[in-house]
Amino acid sequence: MPTLLSWGRHPQTPQTPTPCHWPDDLSRGLADLQRQGRTTLAYGAGLSYGDSGLAASDHVLHTIGLDRFIAADWQTGRVTAQAGVTFEQMLSVSIPRGWYLPVSPGTKYVTLGGAIANDVHGKNHHRHGTLGRHIVRLGLRRSDRAPLVCSATDETALFRATIGGLGLTGLIEWAEVKLMPIRSSRIRSVTQRFDTLDEFFALSATLDLQHEFCVSWIDCGAAGRSLGRGVYMAGDFADEGPLEVAHPRRLTMPVTPPVSLVNRATVRAFNALYWRHATRTPTVRTGSYAPFFYPLDSVLQWNRIYGPAGFQQYQCVIPEASARDGIAALLREIAASGLGSPLAVLKRCSDLASPGLLSFPMAGTTLALDFPHSDRLTHDLFPRLDAVVRNAGGRLYPAKDAHMSARDFQDSYPAWTAVEALRDPQLLSRFWQRVTR
Ligand SMILES: Cc1cc2nc3c(=O)[nH]c(=O)nc-3n(C[C@H](O)[C@H](O)[C@H](O)COP(=O)(O)OP(=O)(O)OC[C@H]3O[C@@H](n4cnc5c(N)ncnc54)[C@H](O)[C@@H]3O)c2cc1C
């Protein structure tokens, strides 16, 4: 049985999986480990970057085999599916019937269970909030109770703790999700370059109101007067057109190179080219949803480009009042360090509240950035960035994290004690061990 890592391949703690294909495999897996006095954790598609999806025991229950649809009402757009069903599978049945996921992250390969456990957000947070707002009910298996159903009216405390609960409150067996109606699977998008961070905030303040989906790419190496330059992208489902599932051609990164292909020179060259390629006047085009929502999915196993040491993503959110200054301070630190990658994203989040206790987004601006892993990153740059986020009243995203201190986690997610009180004693992640000690 091959072992599993997280998407960032750091920390390098291989996980031994027990495959789960049937709901009873979940209860059996928990009971077997309980007898051996060991803890475990669910592992979906393994697309979380750091250690929140890695078990403290290094033994996981692999839930991607729970991949069946249970029920669907195509009049109301309500679909019930097992936790291992991926967003790709969900879209392949829902798009032809005129429905899309209400919230989708930047990859369609996530599982429903994994997406709920991180209460994922997408390019439409300002309209739809997080995925947790669209979950009607979910089935949970725990080591200390019979299978149970949680919703906003039944087992409410567990429902709220499980949404964004990092897989700690029980194994999600299935969930019912409310989809959103679409008339076409094509996206009408607008792309526009901006020269400064102030321009980003001005564009976002007006265009976010007009579009359903918004996100910006940012040049993390630009400094001085170019600090914060980037490309703003917005889009909406077209009113007319086919309802077609996309099957884009996919390449695979075949091997892990001996060193990271992402370095100061390649980042600088890519960023300059990408930025210049976009124009200051808005470019409008209509095309398939796939390249708009999931550009990175076109290269399978792209995480290998960072070499054997892997990489870390830094994703934080800075509250509205301090967003401009906080993001500028972060970008100054990053540009000065010469570290970073072309995958840098900036996006405004709204105040639409999630039912989840540990949900990441808050009204403000989120910055997400990948870095090849190195000691300099963890001991020099990240502590500087953490200080900016802390002083600005922001927080880091556990789904992407492999370094947050216990103090920062506990201060910025005060509801963690409520989740700890409801944690299944058989479930424990490396992340949770690190941030709650
Ligand atoms: C290219 C890329 C783009 C991304 N873009 C975004 C984005 O835009 N927004 C965003 O929010 N996130 C984003 N992410 C992060 C990703 O959406 C989340 O990490 C997601 O939770 C991964 O789902 P997964 O199925 O791979 O779960 P895993 O990574 O395997 O697990 C995630 C968590 O879910 C728990 N879990 C999994 N299955 C179950 C289950 N059945 N029951 C209970 N707990 C379970 C695990 O224990 C773990 O804590 C992105 C990731 C990548 C690689």
The ligand as an SDF file (V2000), in Angstrom:
LIG
                    3D

 53 58  0  0  0  0  0  0  0  0999 V2000
   -4.8150   23.9830   -6.4910 C   0  0  0  0  0  0  0  0  0  0  0  0
   -5.5710   24.1670   -5.2100 C   0  0  0  0  0  0  0  0  0  0  0  0
   -6.4270   25.2430   -5.0990 C   0  0  0  0  0  0  0  0  0  0  0  0
   -7.1450   25.4410   -3.9150 C   0  0  0  0  0  0  0  0  0  0  0  0
   -7.9850   26.5190   -3.8330 N   0  0  0  0  0  0  0  0  0  0  0  0
   -8.6980   26.7190   -2.7030 C   0  0  0  0  0  0  0  0  0  0  0  0
   -9.6250   27.7960   -2.6090 C   0  0  0  0  0  0  0  0  0  0  0  0
   -9.7930   28.5760   -3.5500 O   0  0  0  0  0  0  0  0  0  0  0  0
  -10.3480   27.9220   -1.4750 N   0  0  0  0  0  0  0  0  0  0  0  0
  -10.2110   27.0460   -0.4330 C   0  0  0  0  0  0  0  0  0  0  0  0
  -10.9200   27.2090    0.5710 O   0  0  0  0  0  0  0  0  0  0  0  0
   -9.3420   26.0170   -0.4770 N   0  0  0  0  0  0  0  0  0  0  0  0
   -8.5850   25.8420   -1.5910 C   0  0  0  0  0  0  0  0  0  0  0  0
   -7.7210   24.7810   -1.6690 N   0  0  0  0  0  0  0  0  0  0  0  0
   -7.6140   23.8850   -0.5260 C   0  0  0  0  0  0  0  0  0  0  0  0
   -8.6080   22.7090   -0.6610 C   0  0  0  0  0  0  0  0  0  0  0  0
   -9.8200   23.1520   -1.2000 O   0  0  0  0  0  0  0  0  0  0  0  0
   -8.9010   22.1580    0.7340 C   0  0  0  0  0  0  0  0  0  0  0  0
   -7.7100   21.8170    1.3820 O   0  0  0  0  0  0  0  0  0  0  0  0
   -9.8580   20.9690    0.6980 C   0  0  0  0  0  0  0  0  0  0  0  0
  -10.3330   20.7700    1.9890 O   0  0  0  0  0  0  0  0  0  0  0  0
   -9.1630   19.7010    0.1790 C   0  0  0  0  0  0  0  0  0  0  0  0
  -10.1150   18.6660    0.0840 O   0  0  0  0  0  0  0  0  0  0  0  0
   -9.6220   17.1450    0.1040 P   0  0  0  0  0  0  0  0  0  0  0  0
  -10.7530   16.2890   -0.3000 O   0  0  0  0  0  0  0  0  0  0  0  0
   -8.3620   17.0210   -0.6520 O   0  0  0  0  0  0  0  0  0  0  0  0
   -9.3740   16.9270    1.6590 O   0  0  0  0  0  0  0  0  0  0  0  0
   -8.0280   16.5150    2.4130 P   0  0  0  0  0  0  0  0  0  0  0  0
   -6.9800   17.5190    2.1160 O   0  0  0  0  0  0  0  0  0  0  0  0
   -7.7190   15.0940    2.1790 O   0  0  0  0  0  0  0  0  0  0  0  0
   -8.5130   16.7240    3.9140 O   0  0  0  0  0  0  0  0  0  0  0  0
   -8.8410   18.0050    4.3760 C   0  0  0  0  0  0  0  0  0  0  0  0
   -9.4640   17.9180    5.7460 C   0  0  0  0  0  0  0  0  0  0  0  0
  -10.7200   17.2840    5.6230 O   0  0  0  0  0  0  0  0  0  0  0  0
  -10.8160   16.1970    6.5010 C   0  0  0  0  0  0  0  0  0  0  0  0
  -11.6510   15.2050    5.8380 N   0  0  0  0  0  0  0  0  0  0  0  0
  -11.5180   14.6960    4.6060 C   0  0  0  0  0  0  0  0  0  0  0  0
  -12.5220   13.8080    4.3720 N   0  0  0  0  0  0  0  0  0  0  0  0
  -13.2800   13.7720    5.4830 C   0  0  0  0  0  0  0  0  0  0  0  0
  -14.4260   13.0380    5.8890 C   0  0  0  0  0  0  0  0  0  0  0  0
  -15.0110   12.1510    5.0910 N   0  0  0  0  0  0  0  0  0  0  0  0
  -14.9140   13.2400    7.1270 N   0  0  0  0  0  0  0  0  0  0  0  0
  -14.3340   14.1300    7.9690 C   0  0  0  0  0  0  0  0  0  0  0  0
  -13.2550   14.8490    7.6450 N   0  0  0  0  0  0  0  0  0  0  0  0
  -12.7380   14.6770    6.4270 C   0  0  0  0  0  0  0  0  0  0  0  0
   -9.3880   15.7510    6.7200 C   0  0  0  0  0  0  0  0  0  0  0  0
   -9.2390   15.0650    7.9440 O   0  0  0  0  0  0  0  0  0  0  0  0
   -8.6530   17.0710    6.7340 C   0  0  0  0  0  0  0  0  0  0  0  0
   -8.7310   17.6720    7.9820 O   0  0  0  0  0  0  0  0  0  0  0  0
   -6.9970   24.5510   -2.8250 C   0  0  0  0  0  0  0  0  0  0  0  0
   -6.1210   23.4560   -2.9480 C   0  0  0  0  0  0  0  0  0  0  0  0
   -5.4040   23.2660   -4.1260 C   0  0  0  0  0  0  0  0  0  0  0  0
   -4.4520   22.1020   -4.2340 C   0  0  0  0  0  0  0  0  0  0  0  0
  1  2  1  0
  2  3  1  0
  2 52  2  0
  3  4  2  0
  4  5  1  0
  4 50  1  0
  5  6  2  0
  6  7  1  0
  6 13  1  0
  7  8  2  0
  7  9  1  0
  9 10  1  0
 10 11  2  0
 10 12  1  0
 12 13  2  0
 13 14  1  0
 14 15  1  0
 14 50  1  0
 15 16  1  0
 16 17  1  0
 16 18  1  0
 18 19  1  0
 18 20  1  0
 20 21  1  0
 20 22  1  0
 22 23  1  0
 23 24  1  0
 24 25  2  0
 24 26  1  0
 24 27  1  0
 27 28  1  0
 28 29  2  0
 28 30  1  0
 28 31  1  0
 31 32  1  0
 32 33  1  0
 33 34  1  0
 33 48  1  0
 34 35  1  0
 35 36  1  0
 35 46  1  0
 36 37  1  0
 36 45  1  0
 37 38  2  0
 38 39  1  0
 39 40  1  0
 39 45  2  0
 40 41  1  0
 40 42  2  0
 42 43  1  0
 43 44  2  0
 44 45  1  0
 46 47  1  0
 46 48  1  0
 48 49  1  0
 50 51  2  0
 51 52  1  0
 52 53  1  0
M  END
$$$$
